[in-house]
Amino acid sequence: MSEPLRIAVAQRPFRVGDVDGNAGIIIAEAARARDALGAQLVVFPELALVGYPPDDLLLRSGLPARVPPALERISAEAQGISIVLGHPHFEADGSCRNAASVLRDGECIGRTYKQALPNYGVFDEKRHFTPGEHTLCFDCGGHRIGLLVCEDLWVPGPAAQAKADGAELIVSINASPFTGGKAQQRGEILHARARETCLPLLYANLVGGQDDLLFDGASRSVDGDGRAGFQAPAFVDDLYALDFDGRRLSGLIWEGEERIAVLWRGLVRAVRDYVDGNGFPGVIIGLSGGIDSSVVAALAVDALGAERVHTVAMPSRYTADMSNSDAAEQARRTGCSHEVIPVEPAFEAYSGMLAESFAGRSPDVTEENLQSRIRGTLLMALSNKFGKVVLTTGNKSEMAVGYATLYGDMCGGFAPLKDVYKCDVWRLARWRNRAEEVIPERVIERPPSAELRADQIDEDSLPPYAVLDEILRLYVEEQLAPDAIVAAGFEVEIVQRVTRLVRGAEYKRRQAPPGPKVTPVAFGRDRRFPITASYDAL
């Protein structure tokens, strides 16, 4: 009988494009897995050497020459342990493959290429990669291991091939983005492959924020009988040890958290990795005393620390006193710096400049948007002067229907709530306040308002958010036609109005800053619709 095999899973982030830096991390983690954990095998995520997704960096002429020396360095410096590592492999004809290599004591003892190339949603792998044809099995510590790359686990063939080649264990390296419900979906896939092969499976996943993608880690294992043997936490970097006795895998079992708690930690991670990854010293947030900006400010403080968060209240003639006091109170509670810059002087100046042009016309949305654009200008001026990035505060519900002002509240470099529906914004606020009330309760309880005209509330312009969010989910994520949404029980006039607003706001969304994808269909990579088109009934 073979001896037990100690495996380490490196649930770590890897910086896109930083081949040398990533190689250094891989060497250090392999040494730690060997020396601190006693591991004989360490598993790194998909494309760890170049980060994921590399996108068109793979087309840069300088990249192919940098990968082989990095692999040689890793293999030469990380002795005494087998390393499973994802990386691009460039062929002599210029084609590229999504590869996984097994390195040991200065040699590459095996290599496989991803066979199933995803080309849907956020994935565009057929643009960059040539598919592989065979599954690799390799020996380690007296055990035979089949090696798959991400999507290869989602189809039956590669796992079945590993079984036929004598594998006792299947290891899958992944860069699988987070969305709500993804954990359950992964679990179903793992259980399906385990039932088909009667083999244990180890799923090792990337963690961290990368522009508009968010990777949760949540690495895990399932035995051939469906038993969970290992579950790593979501959004936590670490090196996790588990043991394989020839039949079962055993290691840490994270009990999990409720959906909103996981979402909060994911958004915090997205903010931190975007700000730090792009070298910004901190963030600037227009803190209005409304629910969206309050949640963004709380996320930023959790992500970066209060000392790196600067909030700005920009009251106008329509701003309620409670909005100003609630914004100041949240800044006080969290400890971030706060200042007040009234927009009234600029609004009066602009109104005077435009008076002749607007003669004979009544005030309308133009004047409302002018206030928002003044605020955007102020925030961007502060950003330019101090080098900090502006976090925009709009949510998915607003972005969907265009309830946002171009060059106004859409100004900024990153949008933490871009893919978060309004009802979830409230849930996030209540979840964050459970431990300590960082967001004043009045902010959560008040009817939401843009405060751009007297006595304004959002429901003057939009259906109640509970209704709006469900219609949007059916239209955007389920891709139901308006008639089907009406058949699901919604009023025809409301459905027609909402879907018309979604179609008309496409040009705005094209100009929005990036934000983390947390739902199955996010605006941007997931949903690519024309601006100029007619598809009312679709």
N, C-alpha and C positions, 0 to 999 in steps of 0.2 A: 504494500500500500504506500502511496506517495506521501511525503511529508506535507504538512499544511503550508500554504503559500500566503505570505503577508503582502498585501497590495496597498499602495497609497494612491489616493485620488487627489490630484492637485486642482482644486476648485479655485482658480485664480483668474484675474483679468490679465489680458495681454494687449499692449498698445498697438494699434493698427499701424503697420509700416515700420515699426522699430525692431528690425531683425536682430541687431546686436544686443539691444536692451532686453528683448524677450529671451534671447539665448542665455543671457546672464541669469535671468530669473529661473529659467528651466534648469540650469546647472546647479544653482543654489538650492532649489526645491528638491532636486534629485538627491543631492547630498544630505539634505535634512531628512528626506524619506528613508534613506539608507541608514544614517547614523542615529537619528532620534527615534525613528519608528521601527527600525529593523526590517524595512520593506525590501523585498526582492524584486518588486516590479512597481514602477510609478507610472501613472496614466495622466496625460495632459489632454486638454480639449482639442477640438477640431481647429486646424489652422493656427495653433497656438504660436508658431514661430513668426507669423506675420500679422496676427490678430484677425478678428472677424467682425464684419465682412471687409475684405480688402478692396472690393469693388474694382475700379479701373486702375488701381495701383498695380494690379497684375499685368497691365499692358505697358507699364513703364519699362523702358529698355534696360534700366540699371538693376532691376530686381533679380532676374535670373542668375546673375553672377554672384549674388550675395547669399543665396540659400545654401548651396553645397558646402561652402566653408563654415557656415554656422552649424550645420549638422555635424560636420567633422569635429568642430570644436566641442560641441556638446558631448559627442560620443567619446572623445579623447579625455575630457576633463571629469566626466561623471562616470567613474569606474565602479565596478562592484554592484551594479544594479541595472536591471533592464528598464528601458525607457520606451513607452509608447507615446508618440509625438505626431501631431498633425502639422502639415506644412504643404505649400505648393510644390509640385514637381514639374519642371519645365523640360519638355522633350526637345530633341535636336531640331525638329521641324517647326518649333515655335509654339506648339500647342502646350497646354497646361493641364495638369490633373490635380484634383484635391486628394492629397496623399496622407497616409499614416505609415510611419516607419517604426520599426522596433530596433533600437540601438542598444548595443551591449559591448562594453570593454573595447571601444575603438572600432567596432564594426557595425554595419547595418545588416542584421540577420534576416530581415524580411520587410517587405513593403506592399501595401495594398492601395488601391485607388477607389474612391467613392464611385459606386455604380449608379445609384439613383440620384440624379441631379434635380433638385427642386427648382421649379420655374413658375412659382405662383406667389401671390402676396408680396412679402418683402424679399423673396428670393429671386435671384436672377442668375443662377449658376450656369445655365447653358450658354450664357454670354461669354463665360470665362473658362469653363472647364470641359475637357473631354472625358466621357465616362470610362470607368474601369469595367473589367469583365469578370474578375475572379476574387473570391474571398480568401484572405490569408489566414492560415493557422500556423502558430509558432509554439515552441516548447519553452517553458519557464518553470524552474523548480520541480521538475518531474510532472508537470501538468501541461495539457495541450489546450491552447487558447485560440479561439476564433476572434478576428478583429474586424469590426465594421466601422463605417464613418457615417454618423448621423442619420440621414434619410434612408440609408441601407437597412436600418432597423425597422422602418415604417412599411416596408414591403417584405413579403415572406421569403423571397428567393435567397438573398445573401445569408441569412441565418440558417436556412435549410442546407445550404452548401457547406457552411461551417460544421454543421452536425454530421453531414456525410463524410467530411474530411477528418472526423474523429475528435472534434472539439469537446472538451469537458465543461468549458466555460466560454461565454461570449462576452466580449468587451466592446462597448460602443463609445466612441469619442464624439462629442457633440458641441455645436454652437447653436442652441435652440433658444430663440427669443421668448421672453415672458409675455403672456397675456393672461387675463382672467380665465380660469378654466383649463389652462394648459397642463397643469399638474395631473388632472384627472385624465386628460387625453393621452398624456405620456404613459400613465399607469395602464390604460387600456391596451396600448400598443405593446408595452412590455409583457403584460399578461398573455396577450395573443401569441407573441413569439415564444414565450415560455411553454405555453400549452402545445404549440406545434412541434417544438424541439425537445421538450422535457429537459431543457438545460437551464442552469442559472445564467442570468444576464446582469452585467454591470453597466450602468449608464452614467458616464462622466460628462458633466456639462460646464460650459463657460459661465463666468459670473461678471457682472459689471455693466455700466452704461456706455453705449457707443452711439453718439449722435441721437438719432431717433429710434434706436433699438435699445432694449434693456434685457440683459441676460440674468436669470435668477439663480443659476447654479442648480440647487436642489437635486444634486446627484443622488442616485439611488440604485438599489439592486432588487431583483426578484429571483427567487429560486424556481426550479423546474415545476414545483407544485404550487407556485403562486405566492409563497411566503415571502414577505418583505424582510430582508436581512440587513439593509443599510439604508439610511435616509439622511442626507445632509441638509442643513438649514438653507432656506432661500436667502440670497443676497449676502451671504457671509463668506469671506475669503478664508480658506484654511487648507491644510493638508490633512486628509482624513484617512485613517488606517482601517482596514478590514481584513479578515482572514477567510481563506478558501480551503476547505478540508477535502475537496474532491467532489462534494455534493452540494454544499451550502456555503453561502457567503454570510458573514456576520460582522457587524460593526455598529457604529452609532445609529440610533433611531431617534430622529427629531420628531417630536409629536405634532408639529405644525401649529398654525395660527389661523384665526378667522380671516376671511377674504380682505376686509378693509385694513387689518393690521399688516398683512403682506403687501397690499397696495401702497400703504404709507411708506413702508421700508423700501419698496422699490422706487418710489418717487424721490425719496431722500437720496438713494443711491444714484439715481439718474442726475439729479442736480449736482451732487458732489463730483461725480466723474466728468460731467461736462465742464464745470467751472475749473476744476483742477487740471483736467486733461488739456484744456486750451490756455492754461497759464494765467487766468484772470485772478487778480488779488482778492476779489470779492464780488458782491452783487448789489445792485440798486433795484428797489421795488417801489412802485407807486402804491402806497398803502392808503386806501380810500376809506377804511372803516366798513367795507363790504366783505361778504363772505369769501369771494375768490382771492382777493389780494391778501386777506388775513390768513388763508390756508397756505398760499405761496410763501408768505413771510415766515410762517411757522415751519414749513418744510425747509426753507433756506437756513434757518437758525439750527435746526436739527442736523442738516447736512454739513454746514460750514463753521458753525459757532457764531455767536452773536457778534463777535468783533469783526466779522467779515461781511456783515449784513447792514446795509444802510437803507432806511425807509424814508419816503418823502410823501407828505400830505400836500395836495395841491387843490385847496378848496376854491370853489367858485361861488357866485351869488346864490346858486341852488343847493349848495352843500349844507346838509343839516348839521347843527351843532353836535349832535350825538355822533355823527360820522367822524368829525375831527377829534372828539374826546376819546372815542373808541380806538381810533388809530394810535393816538398818543399812548393810551393805556396798554395796548398790546406791545408797543415798542418798549415801554417801561417794564412790563412783565418779562419779556424775553431778553432784555438787556441790549438790544441793538440800537445803534445811533438813529436819530430821527430828526427831521427838520420839516418846516412848513414853508411852502412857497406858494402864495396865492396866485391864481391865474387871472384874476380880475383886471389888473393893469394891462396885461397883454390882450385880453379879450376886448377891452374898451378900445385899445389902439387898433386892433384888427378891424373891429366894427366900424371905427371911424374911417379907416383906409378903404373899406368896402362900401361905405354908405352911398356914394354916388352910383356905383355899379349896381347896388341892390335897391335903388330908389323905386318905390312903388310896390315892392314885394314884401310880404309879411314874413316874420321870422318862422323858420321851420327846422328841419333836421340839419340844415346847413350850419346854423348857429350852434346846435348841439355838437356836431362833429368838430367845429372849430375849437371848442373847449377841450375836447379830447386830443386834438392835434397839438394844441399848445402844451398840454401835459406831456405828450410824446416828445416834443422838442426839448422841454426842460429835462426830462429823464436822459435823453440822448446827449444833451450838453454835459450833464454830470458824468455820464459814462465816458465821454471823450476826455474830460478834464482829469478824471481820477483813474481811468483805465479799468473800471469795474464794468461787468456786463449787466445789462438790464434784463430782469426776468419779467416776461409778460404774464398777465394774470387771467387771460381768457380760458374758458373751458370748452369742451367738445360740443356741448349743446349750442353755445353761442357761435362757435366757429362754423357749425353745420349750417345754421340759418343766416349767417352773415350779420349777427347782432354784435358787431365789432367794427371799429373805425380804422380803416387803412391809414397808416402814418400817425395814428393816435394811440389807442390802447393796444394796438398790434405791434407797436414799436418795441424792439428788443432783440436779444440774441438767443434766448431759450425760453420755451413755453412749457413749464412743468405740468400744467393741467390741460394741455392741448387735446389729449385723448381721454379725458375724464369727464363723464357726464355730470351735469349740475347736481343731480340728486346724490351722486357719490361724493361731490364736494362737501355737501352738508354732512354726509356720513363720516368723511375723513375728519372734519372739524370736531364732531362729537367724539370720535375715537381718540383724537389727540388730546382732548380735554379731559379724558377719563382719569389720567394720572395727575394732571395739574391743569388748571384753567388758564391756558396761555392765550386763547381767543376769547374775548369778552362774550358772555352768553347772549347779550343783546344783538351782537353781530349775527349770530346763528338764527336768532328768533325773528329778526326783522324781515319784512318782505323785501326781496332784492330790488335794487334800483340803480340805474346808471347815474342818477342825479344830474341830468343834463337839462332838465326843465322843471318847472314848479310841480310838486306833488307827483312826480313820475314814479311808476313802478314797472318792473319788467312785464307784468301781465297786461299792461296797456298795449304791448306790441306782440306778445307771444302767448301761446296757450300755457296753462299751468305746467311747470317743469316735469311733474310726474307723467303727464300725458305726452308732452313733447319728447321726453327721453325715450319712451316706449315706441313712439312712432319712428323716431330716428333710428332706434335699434333695429326695427323691422325693415326700414328702408335702406339703411346703410350696411348693416351687418348681415341681415337675412336676405337682402336684395329683393324684397318683395315689391311688386308693382303696387301703385296706389290703390287699385281696385281690391287687391288682396288684403291690404291694410284696412280698408273700409270693411271688408268682409270679416275681419278679425274683431270688429266691434267699435271702431272709431268713426267719428262724424265725418262725413264726406267733405264738408267745407274745410274742416281743420286739416284733414289729410292733404287735400289739394293745396292749401296754403303753405303747409310745412314743406311738402316736397318741392313746390315752386321756389320757396326760399332757398332750399338746399341747392337746387340747380343754379339759381342766380348768383350764389355766393362762391362759385368755383374760382372765379378770378381773384377773389380776396384770399382764399386759402392757398393759392399758388404763391402768394407773397408773404405768407406767415412764417415766423421763425420755426425751427425744428423743435420738437418736443417728444417725450418718450411714448412709444407705442405700448398701451396696456390693455387694449381691447382687441378682439379678433380681427376687426377691420378698422384701421386707422386712416385718417386722411393723409395722403402722401404716397409712400411706397405701396401701400395696400390697395389704394383706390385711385385709379388713374383715369379720370374722366375728362373729356374735352371741355374747353371753356365755351367755344362757339358750337352749339348743337341744339337740336330740338328732339326731346325724348320724353315728353310730358307723361305719356301713358306707360312708360317702361318701368 
